[in-house]
Amino acid sequence: MDTISVRIPRAYFTDGRVSTDALQQKLHQALWERTGVMPAPVRVFLHEGQAIMASGCGADDVDSILGLGVKHG
């Protein structure tokens, strides 16, 4: 079975722990809503790098769905 794999820099989550399960669910739901087709399962991993990396969807989609480029506060 195909999987959408997303790697997000840990630095985006400076306020403490983040649930990768919640991120996976949010991405899966948003991709489904955008395309109208059920996407493959989504797996999210945090890494020490500086770039969002994605296989199976666009990194820009991940950024806009999760609002990672948006400065809060």
N, C-alpha and C positions, 0 to 999 in steps of 0.2 A: 504494500500500500504506500502511495506517495505521502509525503509529509512536507508541510511548509515549515522551514527552519528559519528562525530569526535570532540574531545575536545583537544584543543591545548593550552599550557601554554601561557598566555599573555606576559611572559618575553621574548619570541622569537621575539616580535615586539616592541623593545625599541625605535625605531625611530619615534614613534607617532602612529597615527591612522592606522588601517588596515581594509580593506573591507572584511568582511566574505563572502559577495556575490562573490567577485572575487576569493577567496580561494575555495569556493564551485564549481564554474565553472571550475577552473583549475583541481581540483581533479576529478570531473566527467569526463572531457574530457580525462585526462590521464588514468584513470581506463578503460574507453571505448577503448582507443588505445591499452592498455596492454592486455586486455582480448578478444577484438573483439566482445564483447556483451555489449549492453547498460546497464549500472549499474542503480541501484535504485537512486532516488534523494539523493543528498548529503547535509547534514546540518553540518555547522561548528560553534562551540561555543568556545569562549575563556574562560579560567579559571585561577585561581590563583595558581594552583598546579604546579608540576614540570615535569609531565610525559604526553606524548601524549597518549590519550586513543581513541580507535576506536571500533565501532561495525559495522560489515558488510564488513570490509576490515582490512588489517593488519596495525598496527601502523608504522611498518617499511616501508610500501608502502607510507603512508602519509609523513613520514620523507624524503624519497628519492624523491618523486614527488615535494614537496615544497622546498626541499633543506634546511631543518631546521637544520640539523646537520653540515652544511657547515659554516665555519667562513669566514666572508667577511671583507676585509680590512686588 
